[in-house]
């Protein structure tokens, strides 16, 4: 996935929604179109992806007749659903559009934009999750060796050194990353793996941010120290948290975060 400039602020439908009997309700969130309807003590849910998000925020329109619906049995014909944003359900491998180097003994702060996930639950039900979907179709890739790696999502990002309002997009989460090079040689960054499940979501003027990831690189054959701040990044320090981590993690842990092109055995393993 490549970045595109933002075309202006968009209000997305986070929160509670009443679903009238036999009257489908639709939303559009980035390239994702989503519909929900209530009928005979059931909730029906359907979705599809568009090739472009140029009309994001303008509504989903009517659901196509041939679309496939998922049926959920509930205990009342009058239902409310709750839409909430979330981060991806596994790590993301980021390929900077322009690889860069971090000088030994220094640090660099970059901003990566990651596609948002959408969760729909029955309002008021603690375990009433109906769906958990990405707002854009992503490819999969393998990060690490064949014997000790993990399946990740793959995105291409500019890995910006500064973030400006003109690139704000409500269907993309801004993830600040601070990289400290503690090694004796320069760090050439072609790809990096970012844990998503341990991050929180914060909102500021309609734009979603994650807490900051701090990566301390110690050398080619060493694992990196990863620290998750657990708080809103300094750019939006007063932003409230609206989504907790999928998997609460310790603030500090060790992991492999950087790989070069030649070190990624699964580089060509892209699955739609």
Order of alpha helices (4+ residues) and beta strands (2+ residues): beta-beta-beta-beta-beta-beta-beta-beta-beta-beta-beta-beta-beta-beta-beta-beta-beta-beta-beta-beta-beta-beta-beta
